[in-house]
Amino acid sequence: MKWKKIGNLFCPTVINKWMYSHASNVVAESLNGDIVRVYFTTRNISNKSSIGAVDIDFKRNFKIVNLTREPILSFGEKGLFDDSGVTLSCIVNFSGKKYLYYMGWNLGVTVPWRNSIGLAICDKIKGNFTKYSQSPIMDRNAFDPYTLSYPYVLKEKNLFRMWYGSNLRWGKRHKDMYHVIKYAESKDGINWTRNEKAVIKSVSPKEYAFSRPFVLNDNGLYKMWYSYRGRFYRIGYAESRDGINWKRKDKEVGLNVSKEGWDNEMICYPFVFDYKGERYLFYNGNGYGKTGFGVAILEKE
């Protein structure tokens, strides 16, 4: 693979109280004509995150043509699992509805945070997302004792398949954590059976965190893009025949940091988007999305 960077498409700078900074963890979907809606996670002045969206005209040089004025989904009330923020992970079309899977944040005392997985559902007729429950659909248990994050869900026939992040330990410093990617299955997209096995994990002591997987079934070959972290995030890549046993091929990802500019320190949180015969990769740069999101296009071989 080789990706050609198109550039930094959007970065909020104190647009309003709820969209004060960041545009991270994007999800793209086609609307009418050449318009693509890009959902993203943004933060208010208190660093609490909500979800918004921009509409982009792909034909007019990726021009922003619309921006949501209110959050599509916002953080929960004090004491709930998402009271410190909601982070977008993926959207699944199912039975005339949209299932939006997200990570709910709680800031911690003894550790920096505790995250769980939540669900919001959008009726396509009404057009608004409503949280399925005040509680998470996946929380800590014996397999995932510390924290869960960034679920990516594929609907295949009668099965929902999820790849998600799990922290297996905390240390004295952030980089002492050991964050891996795991796997779960569901028949209804709400109640999940987990696999104890980590499907993506470190191969070097310098790697300590994997996050935000994106999985694509490409003609029977599963392809995963993800973020992996040493000092700074990079985007990794893996392949699998069954979606459970993966072979990392990070050297084949074909995208790296720029020499200067908004993504010269890190690239992270990938989302691959096929549109009108082309394959695009949305991603974040420096500051975990503080510099907004950009896009690259896959070059033809």
C-alpha positions as CSV (number, residue, x, y, z in Angstrom):
1,M,0.0,0.0,0.0
2,K,1.0,3.6,-0.6
3,W,-1.2,6.5,0.5
4,K,-1.0,10.0,-0.9
5,K,-1.9,12.7,1.7
6,I,-4.6,15.1,0.6
7,G,-4.2,17.3,3.6
8,N,-5.8,18.6,6.8
9,L,-9.5,18.9,6.2
10,F,-11.0,20.3,9.4
11,C,-9.8,21.5,12.8
12,P,-12.2,23.3,15.2
13,T,-10.8,26.3,17.0
14,V,-13.2,27.6,19.7
15,I,-16.2,27.4,17.4
16,N,-18.6,27.2,20.4
17,K,-18.8,26.0,24.0
18,W,-19.1,22.3,23.2
19,M,-16.7,22.3,20.2
20,Y,-13.7,24.1,21.7
21,S,-10.9,21.8,20.4
22,H,-10.2,18.5,18.7
23,A,-11.8,16.6,15.9
24,S,-10.7,13.0,16.5
25,N,-11.8,9.4,15.8
26,V,-13.7,10.1,12.6
27,V,-16.4,7.9,10.9
28,A,-17.4,8.7,7.4
29,E,-20.6,7.9,5.5
30,S,-21.9,8.8,2.1
31,L,-24.9,11.1,1.7
32,N,-26.5,12.3,-1.5
33,G,-24.4,13.1,-4.5
34,D,-20.8,14.0,-3.7
35,I,-21.4,14.8,0.0
36,V,-19.8,12.8,2.7
37,R,-20.7,13.2,6.3
38,V,-17.8,12.9,8.7
39,Y,-18.6,12.3,12.4
40,F,-15.9,13.2,14.9
41,T,-15.2,13.6,18.6
42,T,-14.6,17.1,19.9
43,R,-14.0,18.6,23.4
44,N,-15.3,21.6,25.4
45,I,-13.3,24.0,27.4
46,S,-13.3,21.6,30.3
47,N,-11.9,18.8,28.1
48,K,-15.2,16.8,28.1
49,S,-15.9,15.2,24.8
50,S,-19.0,15.1,22.6
51,I,-19.7,13.9,19.0
52,G,-20.3,16.3,16.1
53,A,-20.2,16.1,12.3
54,V,-19.2,18.0,9.2
55,D,-20.5,17.5,5.6
56,I,-17.7,17.5,3.0
57,D,-18.1,17.9,-0.8
58,F,-15.6,15.5,-2.3
59,K,-16.1,17.0,-5.7
60,R,-15.4,20.6,-4.7
61,N,-11.9,20.0,-3.3
62,F,-13.2,18.6,0.0
63,K,-15.0,21.8,0.9
64,I,-16.8,21.9,4.2
65,V,-20.5,22.6,3.4
66,N,-22.2,22.0,6.7
67,L,-21.3,21.7,10.4
68,T,-23.6,20.5,13.2
69,R,-24.6,23.3,15.6
70,E,-25.4,20.9,18.5
71,P,-23.8,17.7,19.6
72,I,-25.1,14.5,18.0
73,L,-24.2,12.7,21.3
74,S,-22.9,14.3,24.5
75,F,-21.4,13.1,27.8
76,G,-23.6,11.8,30.6
77,E,-24.8,13.1,33.9
78,K,-22.5,13.2,36.9
79,G,-21.7,9.7,38.2
80,L,-22.5,7.8,35.0
81,F,-19.9,5.8,33.1
82,D,-19.6,8.5,30.4
83,D,-19.8,11.7,32.6
84,S,-16.3,12.8,31.5
85,G,-16.9,12.3,27.8
86,V,-18.1,10.1,24.8
87,T,-15.6,9.1,22.1
88,L,-16.9,7.9,18.7
89,S,-15.8,4.5,17.5
90,C,-18.1,3.2,14.7
91,I,-21.6,3.3,13.2
92,V,-23.4,0.2,12.0
93,N,-26.5,0.2,9.9
94,F,-28.9,-2.5,11.1
95,S,-32.6,-3.1,10.7
96,G,-33.4,0.4,9.5
97,K,-31.4,2.0,12.4
98,K,-27.9,3.2,13.0
99,Y,-26.0,1.7,15.9
100,L,-23.4,4.1,17.2
101,Y,-20.8,2.5,19.4
102,Y,-18.7,4.7,21.6
103,M,-16.3,4.8,24.5
104,G,-17.5,6.4,27.7
105,W,-15.0,8.2,29.9
106,N,-14.7,8.4,33.7
107,L,-11.7,10.3,35.0
108,G,-10.0,8.4,37.8
109,V,-8.2,9.1,41.1
110,T,-5.7,6.2,41.5
111,V,-5.5,5.8,37.7
112,P,-6.0,8.4,34.9
113,W,-9.3,7.0,33.6
114,R,-11.7,4.2,33.5
115,N,-13.4,3.6,30.1
116,S,-16.4,1.4,29.1
117,I,-18.3,0.7,25.9
118,G,-21.7,2.4,25.2
119,L,-24.3,2.3,22.5
120,A,-26.6,5.0,21.0
121,I,-29.3,4.2,18.4
122,C,-30.6,6.4,15.7
123,D,-34.0,5.9,14.1
124,K,-33.5,6.9,10.5
125,I,-36.9,8.5,10.3
126,K,-36.5,10.6,13.4
127,G,-32.8,11.2,12.7
128,N,-31.5,11.7,16.2
129,F,-29.2,9.4,18.3
130,T,-30.5,8.2,21.7
131,K,-28.4,6.3,24.2
132,Y,-29.5,2.7,24.6
133,S,-28.9,2.8,28.3
134,Q,-27.4,4.9,31.1
135,S,-25.0,2.0,31.7
136,P,-22.4,0.5,29.3
137,I,-23.2,-2.5,27.1
138,M,-19.7,-3.8,27.9
139,D,-17.9,-3.0,31.2
140,R,-15.0,-4.5,33.3
141,N,-15.1,-8.2,34.0
142,A,-12.6,-11.0,34.7
143,F,-11.3,-10.9,31.1
144,D,-11.1,-7.0,31.0
145,P,-10.4,-6.0,34.6
146,Y,-9.2,-2.4,34.1
147,T,-10.7,-0.5,31.1
148,L,-12.3,-1.0,27.7
149,S,-12.0,1.2,24.7
150,Y,-12.7,1.9,21.0
151,P,-15.0,-0.8,19.7
152,Y,-15.2,-1.5,16.0
153,V,-18.1,-3.6,14.9
154,L,-18.8,-5.5,11.7
155,K,-22.3,-7.0,10.9
156,E,-21.8,-10.3,9.0
157,K,-24.9,-12.4,8.3
158,N,-26.5,-13.1,11.7
159,L,-23.4,-12.2,13.7
160,F,-22.0,-8.9,15.1
161,R,-18.2,-9.0,15.4
162,M,-16.3,-6.6,17.6
163,W,-12.7,-5.7,18.0
164,Y,-12.0,-3.5,21.0
165,G,-9.2,-2.2,23.3
166,S,-8.5,-3.6,26.7
167,N,-5.9,-2.5,29.3
168,L,-4.3,-5.4,31.1
169,R,-2.4,-3.5,33.7
170,W,-1.6,-0.1,35.1
171,G,1.9,1.0,36.3
172,K,3.3,4.2,37.9
173,R,3.3,6.0,34.6
174,H,1.0,6.1,31.5
175,K,3.5,4.2,29.5
176,D,3.5,1.4,32.1
177,M,0.0,0.3,31.0
178,Y,-0.4,-2.6,28.6
179,H,-3.2,-1.9,26.2
180,V,-4.1,-4.6,23.6
181,I,-6.9,-5.3,21.1
182,K,-9.4,-8.1,21.8
183,Y,-12.4,-9.7,20.2
184,A,-16.1,-10.3,21.0
185,E,-19.3,-11.6,19.3
186,S,-23.0,-10.9,19.6
187,K,-26.3,-11.9,18.0
188,D,-28.1,-8.6,18.6
189,G,-25.3,-6.1,18.8
190,I,-26.0,-5.4,22.5
191,N,-25.2,-8.5,24.5
192,W,-21.6,-9.7,23.9
193,T,-19.5,-12.8,24.4
194,R,-15.8,-12.1,24.8
195,N,-12.8,-14.0,23.8
196,E,-10.1,-13.8,26.5
197,K,-7.3,-13.9,23.9
198,A,-5.6,-10.7,22.8
199,V,-5.7,-10.6,19.0
200,I,-3.2,-7.7,18.5
201,K,-0.5,-7.2,21.1
202,S,3.0,-5.8,21.3
203,V,6.1,-7.4,19.8
204,S,8.5,-4.9,21.4
205,P,9.0,-3.5,24.9
206,K,8.7,0.0,23.3
207,E,5.1,-0.7,22.4
208,Y,2.6,-0.3,25.2
209,A,-0.8,0.8,23.7
210,F,-2.9,-0.3,20.7
211,S,-6.2,1.6,20.0
212,R,-9.0,2.4,17.6
213,P,-9.0,-0.7,15.3
214,F,-10.8,-0.4,12.0
215,V,-11.6,-3.8,10.3
216,L,-12.6,-4.5,6.7
217,N,-13.6,-7.8,5.2
218,D,-12.0,-7.4,1.7
219,N,-13.2,-10.3,-0.4
220,G,-12.6,-12.8,2.4
221,L,-9.4,-11.3,3.7
222,Y,-9.8,-9.3,6.9
223,K,-7.7,-6.1,7.1
224,M,-7.2,-4.1,10.2
225,W,-5.7,-0.7,10.6
226,Y,-5.0,0.5,14.2
227,S,-3.0,2.9,16.2
228,Y,0.0,1.7,18.2
229,R,2.1,3.7,20.5
230,G,5.6,4.0,21.8
231,R,6.6,7.7,22.4
232,F,4.1,8.8,19.7
233,Y,1.3,7.0,17.9
234,R,1.7,5.5,14.5
235,I,-0.8,3.6,12.3
236,G,-0.3,-0.1,12.0
237,Y,-1.8,-2.8,9.7
238,A,-2.6,-6.5,10.1
239,E,-4.3,-9.3,8.0
240,S,-6.4,-12.3,9.0
241,R,-8.4,-15.1,7.3
242,D,-10.8,-15.5,10.2
243,G,-10.8,-12.1,12.0
244,I,-9.3,-13.7,15.1
245,N,-5.8,-14.8,14.2
246,W,-3.9,-11.8,12.9
247,K,-0.5,-11.3,11.3
248,R,0.9,-7.8,11.8
249,K,2.3,-6.1,8.7
250,D,3.0,-2.6,10.0
251,K,5.7,-2.0,7.4
252,E,3.1,-2.3,4.6
253,V,0.8,0.4,6.0
254,G,2.2,3.0,3.6
255,L,1.6,6.1,5.6
256,N,3.9,7.9,8.1
257,V,4.3,11.3,9.7
258,S,5.1,14.4,7.6
259,K,8.3,16.3,7.8
260,E,6.4,19.4,9.1
261,G,3.0,20.6,9.9
262,W,-0.1,19.3,11.6
263,D,0.9,15.6,11.5
264,N,4.7,15.7,11.9
265,E,4.8,14.1,15.4
266,M,2.1,11.4,15.2
267,I,-0.6,9.8,13.1
268,C,-3.4,7.9,14.7
269,Y,-7.1,6.8,14.8
270,P,-7.5,5.5,11.2
271,F,-10.8,5.1,9.4
272,V,-10.8,3.6,5.9
273,F,-13.5,4.7,3.5
274,D,-14.3,3.4,0.0
275,Y,-16.0,6.0,-2.2
276,K,-16.7,5.9,-5.9
277,G,-14.0,3.5,-6.8
278,E,-11.3,5.1,-4.6
279,R,-10.1,4.1,-1.1
280,Y,-9.5,6.9,1.4
281,L,-7.9,6.9,4.9
282,F,-9.1,9.4,7.4
283,Y,-6.7,9.9,10.3
284,N,-5.6,12.3,13.1
285,G,-2.3,14.0,13.6
286,N,-0.6,15.7,16.4
287,G,-2.2,16.0,19.8
288,Y,-4.6,13.0,19.4
289,G,-6.8,15.1,17.2
290,K,-6.2,18.5,18.5
291,T,-4.9,19.5,15.1
292,G,-8.1,18.1,13.5
293,F,-8.4,15.3,10.9
294,G,-7.0,14.8,7.4
295,V,-7.4,12.3,4.6
296,A,-5.1,10.3,2.2
297,I,-6.0,8.4,-0.9
298,L,-4.7,5.0,-1.8
299,E,-2.5,5.2,-4.9
300,K,-3.2,2.7,-7.7
301,E,-0.6,0.0,-8.2
